[in-house]
Amino acid sequence: MESAIHSGALAPGAALPSVRGLAGELRVAPGTVATAYKLLRDRGMVESRGRAGTYVRPRPEPITRSSVAPIETDVVDLASGQPDPALLPALPAPPVAGVAAAPASFVLPALLALGRERLAADGVNAEALTLASGGLDGIHRVLSAQLRPGDIVAIEDPGWPNALDLIAALGMRPYPLPVDEEGPLGEPMAMALRAGARAVIVTSRAHNPTGTYLTRQRAGELRAVLAPYPQTVLIEDDHAAELADVELSSLAGATASWAFIRSASKPYGPDLRLALIAGDQGTIARVDARLRVGSGWVSTVLQHLVVQLWTSPDTTSALQRAARAYDERRQGLIAQLARRGITARGRTGLNVWVPVTDETAVVSSLLQARWAVAPGARFRQASGPGVRITVSELNEANIPRLADDLAAAMKTPPQSSYTA
């Protein structure tokens, strides 16, 4: 059956024979068929609909939400979501240890101490702490350790395409959490939990794509929502911490099973694939165990580099300059758009979200004007259309021109909806 599903002979949505019917046809015990069906469910291939039967689950498309088309060299890239290379801190020379031997401890003591200190300063209990190869890898490890195929994962809408792709690839089901200027809304989260969501993923600051951050008041509301569901796995993503000019209002510890993830990629460079994962003892132990039987550890060469970055005054100054620059670019674009009657969102981080009526018309029109922006379809589940603009390539000189071109693009006659 698995081969038939992969080949397309059993298409998504196709009904499987009943257990007793197939057992009779194959002349095997019903328990044998029931066990096979259970294995298929565990692998995320099929889903049970109770008395309605068992059906083939939809499979992720080859073209994922996070797939990005190549951008021509003469087009300004406002679609990538990546930081401005000119604003990244300079990397120190890598440490020379003689040989690249297996480490005595999987997390360097210096990194462990600094990580706990930095998270504790933001009110996060980091007594149980481990590493992953980046933020997405951290989310992957937590979901894989705690959930199974078919489980529901509540995630922001609009939200990070990579995380939505990951949920689909793991055979899990996303549940949309609408966001406003203060973070995810409480009642939709309560609805998701009542619907059986086993995990909730929340972005603390610099939410991708809207720039929203979780305020202290909203964090209190969400803690109250989560309180009756202590077994929910809470995953908090603080990927742009050092670049955010707002305080952290963390949900860490709101449930018995939680993970707070802070990665190095956005502040220090996309190639620095390292993230801290703090959490409860059980969750961290499970994640650690999977790391040990998988890649084993995060490179200690990379760990040494991060320690050097964290302890360098030059790095601190560079991050402060970068944070100011991104704030000026975001605020400058939002102000220019407001003068043209266009509402946009982007309180923190690298991105600005602009609600539009027709994504295809806006994306196509801007591309003709030599701007590449990201269509909202990559980020949305049930929320309204929009485009995401990454401000890394913007400056005081080209922001007014972009605002003019976007205003003109929003007047373009409607086209069919954007799906790529």
Residue, then its C-alpha position, 0 to 999 in steps of 0.5 A: m500500500e505504501s508503494a501504491i501511495h508513493s507511485g500515485a496508484l492510491a491517490p490522496g483522498a482515496a479510501l482504503p478497503s475496510v479491515r475485514g473486507l481486505a482481510g477476507e480478500l487476502r485471506v489473512a487475520p483482521g489483526t494483520v490488516a489492522t496492524a498494517y493500517k496502524l503502521l501506515r498511520d504512524r508513517g503519516m501515509v493514511e488517516s482514520r476518519g472513524r466509522a467513515g473509514t481510512y483514507v490516503r493523506p495528502r502529501p506535500e507538493p514538490i514545490t514547497r512554501s519555502s521554495v524561492a525562484p531565482i532572482e535576476t541580477d538587476v532586480v532588488d531582492l526584497a523577497s529573501g528574508q535574509p539579513d543585509p551582509a553589510l550589517l553582519p558582525a565580522l567573524p573572528a578567526p576560527p580556533v585552532a585546536g590541532v585536530a578536529a577530535a570528538p568533543a568531551s562534552f557535546v555543548l562547550p562549557a563556555l557556551l553553556a554558561l554564556g547561553r544560560e546567562r543570556l537567556a536568564a537575563d531575559g527571564v528564561n529558565a535555561e537550566a536544561l539547555t542543548l543545541a541544534s543546527g539552527g532554529l528550524d532544526g530545533i523545531h524539527r527535533v522538538l516536534s519529532a521527539q514529542l509528537r507523531p504523524g497526524d498530530i495537530v500543530a497550532i502555528e501563526d497565520p500568516g507564518w514562517p513557510n519553512a515551519l509550515d513545510l516542516i509540519a507537512a513533511l512530518g505528516m502533521r496538520p497545521y492549525p492557523l493562529p491569526v496574529d495582530e499587533e500583539g501576537p497570536l490571538g487568544e481565542p483561536m489558540a483556545m479553539a486549536l487546543r479544544a480541537g486537539a492541538r498537541a503543540v503550539i509554535v509562537t514567534s516571540r519577536a520579529h515575527n515572519p512575515t508581519g514583524t509582530y512581537l508578543t507583548r506582555q499583556r498578550a503573553g499573560e492572556l496566552r498563558a491563561v489559555l494554555a494553563p488548562y492544557p499542561q501537556t501541550v508542547l509549547i515551542e517558542d522561536d526567538h530567532a532575531a533576539e539581538l535585532a529586536d528593540v522590544e523586551l521579551s515576553s516569553l511563554a516559557g514554562a506555561t506548559a509542562s513541556w516547552a522549548f525556547i529556541r534562539s538561533a544565531s542566523k539572523p543576527y550573526g549570519p545565515d551560515l552560522r547554523l547554531a541554536l540554543i534550546a532551553g526547556d523542561q528536563g524531559t523535552i531537552a533529554r529527548v531532544d539530546a537523545r535524538l541528537r546523539v543518535g543522529s548528527g551527534w553534536v553541533s560542531t565545536v568549531l562553530q560553538h567556539l566562534v559563537v562564544q567569541l562573538w558573544t564576548s566581543p565588544d565589537t560584535t555588540s556594537a555591530l549588532q546595535r548598528a544593525a538593529r538601528a538600521y533595520d528599524e530605520r528602514r522598516q519605519g521609513l518604508i511604513a511611513q512612506l507607504a502611509r503617505r500614499g494611503i497604504t497600511a503596512r505592519g512591521r514593528t520588529g525584525l527584517n520584514v514589512w507586511v502589506p495587505v493587498t487585494d491581489e497578490t499576483a498583480v502586485v508581485s508581477s507589477l513590482l517585478q516589472a519595476r525591478w523589485a522582487v517581493a514575496p507573495g503572501a501565499r507562501f505564508r498564509q493558511a486562512s488569512g487574507p492576501g498580502v506581500r512581504i517586503t524584506v528591508s535588507e536591501l532598502n535605503e533612504a534613497n530607494i524607499p520612496r521609489l519603492a513606495d511609489d511603485l507599490a502604490a502603482a502596483m496596488k492599482t493594477p487590475p486583478q489577476s488570478s490568485y498567486t499559488a507559487 
